[in-house]
Amino acid sequence: MDHFPKVLCGWSWEENKLFELALAVVDEHHPDRWEVVAAMVGGKKSAEEVQKHYVILLEDLQLIESGNLDHKLGEAQSVYWTDEDNELLVQVNLN
């Protein structure tokens, strides 16, 4: 996955994956949510960058759900939790 394009505000594939995992485990009402998520992403992103990335994600989801995309998407694919996802989560929790 080293050649994953950094089209999402300079975020690598690994950072995006850790971001997704962090969003899944950090309660949205946690008072320091963005600081915790930033730490789980690897500490190279600030809480502000993480929160901005989240807003972009929400905007993308709204665009997708609205059906206002300028191109057609392929068939929907199922998303599965992989062993790699588990390993990343364990690594994050150990740090």
Secondary structure, DSSP 4 states (H G I P E B T S, - for coil): -TT---TTTT--HHHHHHHHHHHHHS-TT-TTHHHHHHHHHTSSS-HHHHHHHHHHHHHHHHHHHHT--SS---S-------HHHHHHHHHHHH-
